[in-house]
Amino acid sequence: MINSTQRLTIPTEKIIQESVKFCLNNYDALFPPFLLINIVESFLWKIAFDIIPPFEIQPGFTENFLVNLIQYLTSVIPLIILFALACWIIDTIPNGLAIKYSSERIEGRSISLLRSFKAVSLKIPRLMLLGLVSGVLIILGFVLLIFPGVIMTMIFSLAIQAMVIERLGVYESLKRSKKLVLKKPWQVFLILLFLLTLTLMAAFLGESICTHLMIDKVYLRLAVMLIVVSMVKPLQPVVLTYLYYSLSDKHKLLEARKERLPPAPILYQKEEMWTVKYHPNFCYKCGQRLPSDALYCPRCGVRVRP
């Protein structure tokens, strides 16, 4: 027996196909912010490698070597986590920008990258706070045990979409993301696995380029890898935005735009004559199903009938 969620959501393959198509058609707008942020992150990691002392490898595996290794990892791992968390927070800015740009295009409104930045710039403090909260929870999950980290990554994967598209606060965005993910967790897991595989392939390509160019310094190799990874990073927010629309009520907008169906006609009597008028089935802004006589959307309040 197929439940209503399975009938109404979009298949995983279709989400990926539509996202890839969208990225290719809008790559000139989506790619530059991620390239800029990854260059900034490469400088952050250079600072990290300058701060982190090198580990002196001693010949032979002795008890003293094991003690020194544990002490070294105890002092180094918190620094690595701190810089990784900083990069996670900074990544919320281009992600929010790409989500705003793609959501406006998905809903049929034309928007430039500059207008997207103006709209997202007011949310940057909240986006960074959201990145801090979700990043801390995810990192704690991975530090304690790997499996809780995976669960946290899945649960909070749509939080930025909820904040940008629905204009929610930090706590409400996390809560909304959890609610949507629990509708089809396996679909979310498969899409995140696809994005992780794509990112690892890009990182491997960057490592191969470094080996071919004989780049020895660690931070330079990492910088090249981050630049190569930035070529595929725009796909992540776009795929998750399509997934967000699929799992929320807004999936009707995707289906309506894909099928390009005319709105359902309604009849009303005016001056003793029956006249045919067209009325939208769903709100163009939030995707809410509309009553046949609605002038305003009961959910978001936007006027839906001239």
N, C-alpha and C positions, 0 to 999 in steps of 0.2 A: 504494500500500500504506500503510495507516494504522498508525503505530507505537503502542505501548502508552501512551505519555505522552499522545498526542492523544486516545485513547479514554477515558482516566481523568480528565483535567482537565475543568473546567467551562467552557463557552463564555463569551467575553468579555461578550456582551450579558447573559447570565444573571447574571454576577458583578455587573455594574453595576446591573441591576434589583433584585437581592436587597439590594445595599448601600444603594440609595436608599430602598427600603422599610424597611430596618432603621433608617436615619437618621431618617426621618420618624416612625417609631414610638417612637424613643428620643431625640428631638431635645432634650427638656427636660433630659436628663442629659448629652448630648454637647456642646451648644453653650456653656454657661457657662465651662468651662475655657479654651476657645479665645478667647472674648471677653475674659476676664481677661488672658490672656497677650498678646493683641494690643494691649490698652491699655498694658501694661507696655512692649511693644516700641515703641509710639508715643512714650513718654517717652524711651526710648533713642535713637530717631532725632532727637528734639528736641535732646538733648545733642549728637548728631553734627552737626546743622546749626548749633548754636551754636559748635562747635569749628572746623568747616570754614570757612575764610575765603571771602568772595564773590569771584568772578572779575570783574575790571574789564574790560569790553569796550571796546576802542579802535576808533575808526572806521578803516576800510580794512584790507585783508588784507596786512600787511607781514611781513617776515622777523622783526622784533622781536615782533610779535603771535604768530607761530607758536612762537617760542622761549618766550614767557611762557605760552602755552597748554600746551606740553609740560611745563614746570616745574610748572605748577599741577596738571595731571593726575597727575604723578609723586608729588606730595605728598598729593593728595586720595584717589586710588584705594586706597592701602593702608588709609586710615581707613575708607572705605566697605566694603572687604572685611572689616575687623576687626569692624565693627558688624553686617554681614550674617552673619558667622560666629557672633557672639554670639546673634543672633536664631535662627539655625539650631539652636544648642545648646539654647536655652530652649524651642524648639518640641518638643523630644523629650519634655518632661514631659506636656503635654496629649495628645500622640500616644501615649505609653505608657499613659496613663490610658484613652484611648478604645480602644486595642487590648486591654487587659485586660478592660474592660467588655464589648466586643463578642465577644471570644473565649469568655468565660464564658457569654454568652447563646447563642452559636452551638452550644456543646457541651451546651446544655440545662440549665445551672445558673443559678439566679436570683442576681443580685448587685447591690448598690446602688452608687451612685457613691462613697459614703464608704468602703465596703469595697474598692472598686477602688483608691482613693487610698492606703489603708493598705497594700495589697499592692504598689503601685508605688513608694511612698515609700522603701522600702528599696533600690530599684534606681535611684533618681535619680542618685547619683554615677556609676554605670556607664552609665546612659542618656546622661548629659551627656558622659561620656568617649567613648562611641560616636558621639554627635553631633559632637564635636570631630574625631575621626579621620576619619569619613566626610565631614564638611564640608570639612576641609582638602584631602582627596583630590579631591573634586568641584570645589572652587574652583580648585585647581591645574590640573585638567583643562580648565576653561573658560578660564583665563588663558593656558595654553600654546596650546591649540587648542580650538575649540568642540566638535568631535566627541568627543575623549576625555572631556570633561565630561559629555556626554550618556551615554556608555557607563558612566561611573562612577555617574551618577545611577541608571541602570537596575540595575547590579550590586548596589548597596547599598540599593535601595528596600525590601527586606524584612528588613533587619538588625534593626530595632526589634522587628518581629514575632517574629523568632527569639529575641531576648533575653527578651522578655516571656513568650512562650508556652512556649518550650523551656528557659528559664532558663539560657541560654548566656552565656559571657563575651564580651568585646568582639571578640577575634579570631575566636572560633568563630561569633559572630553574623554577622560580615562574610563568613566562609567559607561559612556555611550559606545566606546570601542569594544569594551568587554561584552556588552549586550549583543552587538552585531557579530562579533567573532564567534560567540557561542551558538549562533544560528547554524553555521556550517564550518566547524573548526578544521575539518579535514581539507576543505577547499582552501582555507587560509594557510594551512600548513604546506600544501602543495605549491601554492604561489610563492610563499616565502622561501621554500626549498629551491624553486626555479630561480628566484632572484639571487639567492646565495650562490648557486652553481654558476650563474652568469658572472657574478662578481669575482669568484675564485678563478674562473677562466681568464678574466681580464687581468687579474693580479699575476697569474702564471705567465701571461703574454708579456706583461711589464717586466717580470723577472727574466724572461728569455731575452728581451731587448737589452737589459742591463748586462747580462752575460755576454751577449754578442758584442756590445760596445766596451766590454771589460771595465765596467764601473765597479770600483772596490768599496768605496765609502758607503756605510750602511744608510745614512740619511739621504744620500743621493739616489741610491737604489729605491728607497722608500718613496722619494719624491716622484721618480719615474713611474713607479707602480701606481701611485695615487692619481697621476695625470691620466694614465691609461684607464684606470677604474672609472674616472670621471666621464669617460665616453659612454659608459653603460648605466651610470647612476641615474640619469633622468628617467629611465624606464621604471625605476622603483616607485616613485610617487605617483606616476601615471597609472601603473598597474593597480596599485592600492586604491587609487581614486575610483577606477572602474569597479574594483571589488566593493568599495564602499557604496557606490550607487546600486550595485547588484544586491547587496545585503539589506539595504534600507528601502524605504518606500520610494526613494528617488529612482529605483530601477525602471519604473514605468516611463520615465523620461527617455531613458536609453532605448527602450522597446519602441516607443512612439516615434522617436527620431529615426530609428533604424527602418521601421516599416513605413514611415511617412503616411500614416493613415489620417484621413480627414476627421475632424471632431464630430461626435455624434449629434445629429440634428434633434432639436426639441420643438414642439408645437405650442404656440400660445395664441389666445384669441384676443384680437384687438379690433375694436370698432366692428364687431360682429363678422369679422373675416378671419379665417385661419391662415396664419403666416408661418413660414418655416424660418427659423433662426438657428444658427450654429452656436454651440456652446461647448467649451472644452470639458473633457472628462476628468482631467487632472490639472492641478495647479502647475503653471510653467516654472514657478520658482522653487517650490519644495516637493512637488510630486504628490501632494495629498489628493485623494479622490474627492471630487466635488459633487454636491447635490445638483440636481437638474436646474434648480432655480437660484443657485448661488450667485451673488454679485461679488462677494469677497471670499477669499480662501478662509475656511474656518480654522486653519492651523497657523498660517503666517500672516494673514490679514491683507495680503496684496489683492488689488482689484483684478478680477479675472474676466469680467464682462464689460464691454464698453457701454 
